[in-house]
C-alpha cells in the first residue's frame, strides 16, 4: 500500500519537477514575510520615538503611557520573532525542495523502485500513532498512513 502511494507520487518525473518549480516560485516565498517584518520594524521604530517623547515630557499620564508602550513593544518583539521563525521554516522548506529537485534531475527518467535518499528528502515527518500505525507526511502535504501488521 505504502509503496503504491510512493510510486504514484514519483511516477511522472517531469510533472513532479514542473510542480515543484511552481511551488518554489509561487508558494515557498519569503517576500510576504519580509514585508511583514519590515512593517513590524517600522512599528517598533515608532514605539522607540514615542518612548523618546515620553522621556522628555513630564505628564501625569506618563506611567500609563509607559506601560502601554512597554506592552506594545513586547508584542511587536514577539511578532518579529514569530515572523523570523516563519521565514526560517520557509527557507528550510525551499532548500529541501531544491535538494529534491536536484536529486530527481540526477535520477534516470523512470524511477521504478524505492529510493531511500529520495524518500528521505520527500518526507517532512513521520507520526507514530498509539495503534502503532505510522503516518508519513510529505513536504507537499500529501499524507500516507501505514497500518501496523498484526
Backbone as CSV, one residue per row, in Angstrom:
resi,resn,N_x,N_y,N_z,CA_x,CA_y,CA_z,C_x,C_y,C_z
1,UNK,0.823,-1.193,0.000,0.000,0.000,0.000,0.866,1.254,0.000
2,UNK,1.826,1.314,0.928,2.693,2.477,1.005,3.528,2.627,-0.260
3,UNK,4.070,1.520,-0.736,4.905,1.553,-1.942,4.082,2.022,-3.134
4,UNK,2.810,1.605,-3.221,1.940,2.064,-4.310,1.762,3.577,-4.265
5,UNK,1.523,4.111,-3.069,1.363,5.558,-2.920,2.653,6.280,-3.294
6,UNK,3.767,5.732,-2.854,5.072,6.311,-3.177,5.273,6.315,-4.695
7,UNK,4.975,5.185,-5.336,5.150,5.081,-6.783,4.258,6.055,-7.539
8,UNK,3.033,6.262,-7.059,2.137,7.236,-7.701,2.732,8.624,-7.629
9,UNK,3.334,8.931,-6.482,3.895,10.265,-6.302,5.074,10.529,-7.216
10,UNK,5.832,9.505,-7.555,7.048,9.728,-8.339,6.945,9.209,-9.762
11,UNK,5.756,8.812,-10.172,5.583,8.191,-11.486,5.995,9.119,-12.621
12,UNK,5.628,10.353,-12.546,5.927,11.275,-13.630,6.961,12.296,-13.173
13,UNK,8.195,12.021,-13.476,9.309,12.870,-13.064,9.152,14.296,-13.593
14,UNK,8.818,14.434,-14.867,8.689,15.764,-15.457,7.565,16.561,-14.812
15,UNK,6.465,15.890,-14.529,5.338,16.570,-13.888,5.702,17.010,-12.473
16,UNK,6.397,16.150,-11.762,6.823,16.494,-10.405,7.769,17.691,-10.438
17,UNK,8.724,17.674,-11.339,9.662,18.794,-11.445,8.928,20.095,-11.768
18,UNK,7.991,20.023,-12.692,7.219,21.211,-13.065,6.443,21.747,-11.864
19,UNK,5.786,20.847,-11.123,5.010,21.261,-9.955,5.896,21.820,-8.843
20,UNK,7.030,21.189,-8.634,7.945,21.669,-7.593,8.501,23.053,-7.932
21,UNK,8.805,23.270,-9.186,9.296,24.589,-9.587,8.210,25.644,-9.423
22,UNK,6.971,25.266,-9.677,5.841,26.164,-9.450,5.728,26.496,-7.961
23,UNK,5.848,25.476,-7.134,5.787,25.683,-5.683,6.903,26.628,-5.247
24,UNK,8.095,26.398,-5.745,9.222,27.255,-5.378,8.979,28.702,-5.769
25,UNK,8.455,28.910,-6.953,8.297,30.268,-7.462,7.092,31.001,-6.885
26,UNK,6.060,30.270,-6.481,4.843,30.949,-6.041,4.540,30.787,-4.565
27,UNK,4.750,29.617,-4.030,4.288,29.345,-2.675,5.401,29.490,-1.657
28,UNK,6.544,28.933,-1.940,7.642,28.929,-0.983,8.458,30.205,-1.166
29,UNK,7.845,31.305,-0.772,8.464,32.608,-0.936,8.537,33.313,0.413
30,UNK,9.602,34.034,0.617,9.752,34.772,1.869,9.399,36.256,1.691
31,UNK,9.013,36.657,0.486,8.744,38.070,0.227,7.648,38.630,1.119
32,UNK,6.529,37.917,1.251,5.433,38.435,2.069,5.846,38.485,3.539
33,UNK,6.631,37.503,3.975,7.106,37.508,5.364,8.063,38.684,5.575
34,UNK,8.938,38.918,4.606,9.868,40.042,4.718,9.125,41.368,4.744
35,UNK,8.023,41.479,3.987,7.204,42.695,4.023,6.612,42.899,5.417
36,UNK,6.134,41.813,6.023,5.569,41.909,7.374,6.652,42.269,8.391
37,UNK,7.851,41.701,8.217,8.968,42.031,9.110,9.293,43.520,9.011
38,UNK,9.270,44.038,7.796,9.534,45.462,7.588,8.474,46.315,8.302
39,UNK,7.211,45.906,8.189,6.126,46.636,8.851,6.310,46.631,10.371
40,UNK,6.656,45.470,10.927,6.846,45.366,12.375,8.032,46.230,12.812
41,UNK,9.102,46.229,12.033,10.257,47.072,12.361,9.890,48.554,12.338
42,UNK,9.045,48.939,11.382,8.585,50.335,11.328,7.747,50.670,12.559
43,UNK,6.885,49.735,12.979,6.094,49.947,14.191,7.001,50.058,15.409
44,UNK,8.049,49.223,15.455,8.999,49.293,16.567,9.709,50.649,16.608
45,UNK,10.063,51.159,15.441,10.704,52.477,15.378,9.770,53.555,15.925
46,UNK,8.489,53.421,15.624,7.512,54.384,16.130,7.397,54.301,17.651
47,UNK,7.423,53.091,18.183,7.376,52.917,19.638,8.609,53.557,20.284
48,UNK,9.770,53.367,19.681,11.001,53.970,20.208,10.881,55.490,20.194
49,UNK,10.341,56.050,19.119,10.143,57.503,19.058,9.168,57.967,20.140
50,UNK,8.093,57.194,20.342,7.120,57.544,21.385,7.758,57.502,22.774
51,UNK,8.648,56.540,23.005,9.351,56.456,24.288,10.259,57.665,24.476
52,UNK,10.953,58.073,23.414,11.825,59.252,23.498,11.015,60.502,23.831
53,UNK,9.844,60.625,23.222,8.968,61.764,23.510,8.517,61.708,24.971
54,UNK,8.181,60.517,25.424,7.731,60.325,26.802,8.827,60.697,27.795
55,UNK,10.055,60.351,27.464,11.186,60.660,28.347,11.340,62.167,28.534
56,UNK,11.105,62.920,27.468,11.309,64.376,27.510,10.077,65.146,27.987
57,UNK,9.004,64.459,28.254,7.808,65.153,28.742,7.606,64.817,30.210
58,UNK,6.872,65.666,30.875,6.508,65.380,32.270,5.004,65.562,32.375
59,UNK,4.326,64.433,32.442,2.879,64.443,32.405,2.370,63.449,33.436
60,UNK,1.202,63.691,33.974,0.634,62.803,34.981,0.281,61.430,34.407
61,UNK,0.018,61.348,33.118,-0.373,60.077,32.490,0.820,59.316,31.935
62,UNK,2.030,59.778,32.250,3.243,59.134,31.736,3.341,57.667,32.144
63,UNK,2.960,57.340,33.374,3.037,55.961,33.857,2.152,55.028,33.046
64,UNK,0.951,55.487,32.734,0.019,54.681,31.926,0.561,54.541,30.506
65,UNK,1.011,55.635,29.942,1.551,55.624,28.580,2.786,54.723,28.501
66,UNK,3.609,54.759,29.554,4.814,53.933,29.585,4.448,52.446,29.559
67,UNK,3.446,52.050,30.342,3.004,50.652,30.363,2.450,50.236,28.999
68,UNK,1.659,51.111,28.380,1.096,50.815,27.062,2.196,50.602,26.032
69,UNK,3.198,51.471,26.059,4.314,51.352,25.119,5.128,50.088,25.380
70,UNK,5.296,49.757,26.655,6.036,48.545,27.008,5.312,47.301,26.493
71,UNK,3.996,47.259,26.685,3.200,46.126,26.187,3.260,46.046,24.667
72,UNK,3.114,47.183,24.018,3.157,47.216,22.552,4.522,46.748,22.054
73,UNK,5.577,47.210,22.705,6.931,46.823,22.330,7.115,45.312,22.470
74,UNK,6.676,44.760,23.607,6.813,43.319,23.845,6.052,42.509,22.791
75,UNK,4.840,42.948,22.452,4.038,42.246,21.439,4.715,42.306,20.066
76,UNK,5.263,43.462,19.742,5.939,43.610,18.449,7.207,42.758,18.382
77,UNK,7.942,42.697,19.478,9.157,41.866,19.517,8.775,40.401,19.325
78,UNK,7.700,39.946,19.984,7.253,38.560,19.835,6.796,38.299,18.396
79,UNK,6.080,39.249,17.829,5.622,39.117,16.441,6.824,39.034,15.499
80,UNK,7.833,39.838,15.759,9.047,39.818,14.945,9.748,38.467,15.047
81,UNK,9.843,37.917,16.262,10.455,36.600,16.449,9.663,35.524,15.704
82,UNK,8.333,35.596,15.780,7.486,34.623,15.080,7.678,34.706,13.570
83,UNK,7.755,35.921,13.047,7.960,36.096,11.607,9.335,35.591,11.175
84,UNK,10.346,35.841,11.984,11.686,35.343,11.673,11.691,33.821,11.661
85,UNK,10.964,33.217,12.609,10.858,31.754,12.658,10.139,31.232,11.406
86,UNK,9.054,31.887,11.022,8.337,31.501,9.794,9.251,31.601,8.586
87,UNK,10.024,32.656,8.528,10.943,32.857,7.410,11.969,31.730,7.355
88,UNK,12.513,31.357,8.506,13.477,30.249,8.558,12.840,28.945,8.084
89,UNK,11.589,28.704,8.481,10.899,27.483,8.055,10.697,27.467,6.543
90,UNK,10.330,28.607,5.978,10.127,28.695,4.531,11.451,28.479,3.805
91,UNK,12.510,29.079,4.307,13.826,28.905,3.685,14.250,27.438,3.773
92,UNK,13.996,26.807,4.917,14.323,25.392,5.084,13.535,24.536,4.095
93,UNK,12.248,24.826,3.954,11.410,24.085,3.016,11.904,24.298,1.578
94,UNK,12.270,25.536,1.271,12.789,25.860,-0.065,14.071,25.064,-0.340
95,UNK,14.952,24.996,0.651,16.202,24.249,0.489,15.939,22.762,0.279
96,UNK,14.974,22.223,1.030,14.621,20.808,0.867,14.081,20.541,-0.538
97,UNK,13.236,21.422,-1.015,12.668,21.244,-2.358,13.762,21.362,-3.410
98,UNK,14.668,22.322,-3.246,15.784,22.462,-4.189,16.658,21.211,-4.202
99,UNK,16.920,20.653,-3.019,17.700,19.419,-2.929,16.968,18.286,-3.621
100,UNK,15.673,18.204,-3.381,14.857,17.171,-4.012,14.895,17.304,-5.538
101,UNK,14.740,18.521,-6.028,14.753,18.760,-7.476,16.093,18.334,-8.069
102,UNK,17.180,18.733,-7.426,18.490,18.378,-7.990,18.720,16.862,-7.949
103,UNK,18.261,16.197,-6.885,18.384,14.736,-6.822,17.504,14.060,-7.858
104,UNK,16.317,14.576,-8.043,15.400,13.996,-9.017,15.933,14.159,-10.439
105,UNK,16.548,15.287,-10.713,17.119,15.507,-12.051,18.267,14.547,-12.339
106,UNK,19.007,14.166,-11.294,20.128,13.241,-11.480,19.671,11.811,-11.714
107,UNK,18.458,11.497,-11.292,17.954,10.131,-11.444,17.615,9.862,-12.904
108,UNK,17.523,8.595,-13.228,17.126,8.228,-14.591,15.691,8.676,-14.846
109,UNK,15.252,8.577,-16.086,13.912,9.048,-16.451,12.811,8.372,-15.647
110,UNK,12.930,7.103,-15.413,11.887,6.377,-14.685,12.432,5.890,-13.355
111,UNK,11.678,6.131,-12.323,12.038,5.625,-11.010,11.137,4.431,-10.771
112,UNK,11.729,3.269,-10.783,10.925,2.043,-10.749,11.000,1.315,-9.418
113,UNK,11.891,1.755,-8.539,11.999,1.082,-7.251,12.191,2.107,-6.152
114,UNK,11.968,1.675,-4.944,12.081,2.548,-3.790,13.492,3.110,-3.693
115,UNK,13.578,4.414,-3.516,14.858,5.097,-3.391,14.886,5.780,-2.017
116,UNK,15.699,5.263,-1.119,15.723,5.757,0.253,16.091,7.236,0.328
117,UNK,17.084,7.656,-0.421,17.514,9.057,-0.398,16.389,9.975,-0.863
118,UNK,15.741,9.603,-1.952,14.630,10.385,-2.488,13.480,10.434,-1.478
119,UNK,13.198,9.302,-0.871,12.139,9.224,0.131,12.439,10.151,1.307
120,UNK,13.660,10.121,1.803,14.032,10.959,2.942,13.921,12.443,2.628
121,UNK,14.179,12.805,1.411,14.056,14.204,1.015,12.584,14.604,0.925
122,UNK,11.751,13.668,0.466,10.329,13.963,0.273,9.550,14.031,1.584
123,UNK,9.960,13.272,2.595,9.193,13.179,3.833,9.528,14.345,4.762
124,UNK,8.467,15.026,5.208,8.630,16.095,6.190,8.732,15.494,7.582
125,UNK,7.803,14.559,7.886,7.857,13.889,9.183,7.036,12.612,9.140
126,UNK,7.288,11.773,10.124,6.538,10.535,10.293,5.962,10.557,11.707
127,UNK,4.666,10.283,11.796,3.989,10.297,13.090,3.596,8.870,13.436
128,UNK,4.062,8.402,14.595,3.704,7.069,15.069,2.508,7.224,16.004
129,UNK,1.418,6.529,15.680,0.190,6.632,16.464,0.142,5.530,17.520
130,UNK,-0.773,5.676,18.445,-0.909,4.701,19.540,-1.235,3.302,19.032
131,UNK,-1.945,3.233,17.911,-2.286,1.915,17.350,-1.116,1.312,16.573
132,UNK,0.056,1.947,16.693,1.307,1.520,16.062,1.335,1.733,14.557
133,UNK,0.340,2.439,14.022,0.391,2.804,12.609,1.332,4.007,12.476
134,UNK,1.826,4.208,11.272,2.730,5.326,11.004,2.127,6.164,9.892
135,UNK,2.077,7.460,10.122,1.585,8.379,9.106,2.773,9.190,8.592
136,UNK,3.036,9.051,7.295,4.114,9.802,6.658,3.515,11.069,6.075
137,UNK,4.090,12.201,6.430,3.636,13.487,5.915,4.753,14.037,5.037
138,UNK,4.439,14.175,3.760,5.428,14.606,2.783,5.491,16.122,2.715
139,UNK,6.579,16.643,2.205,6.757,18.094,2.083,5.642,18.745,1.286
140,UNK,5.055,18.014,0.371,3.974,18.549,-0.454,2.656,18.625,0.302
141,UNK,2.602,18.019,1.498,1.368,17.967,2.273,0.639,16.646,2.118
142,UNK,1.062,15.839,1.167,0.472,14.522,0.933,0.742,13.636,2.142
143,UNK,-0.289,12.870,2.574,-0.150,12.006,3.748,-0.452,10.562,3.379
144,UNK,0.330,9.655,3.957,0.105,8.220,3.777,0.164,7.581,5.153
145,UNK,-0.894,6.830,5.490,-0.918,6.147,6.776,-0.757,4.649,6.535
146,UNK,0.239,4.074,7.202,0.521,2.650,7.066,0.109,1.992,8.380
147,UNK,-0.803,1.027,8.267,-1.280,0.350,9.460,-0.260,-0.694,9.912
148,UNK,-0.223,-0.898,11.226,0.694,-1.877,11.801,0.238,-3.271,11.460
149,UNK,1.206,-4.131,11.216,0.885,-5.540,10.954,0.577,-6.230,12.258
150,UNK,-0.336,-7.187,12.182,-0.698,-7.934,13.403,0.024,-9.238,13.484
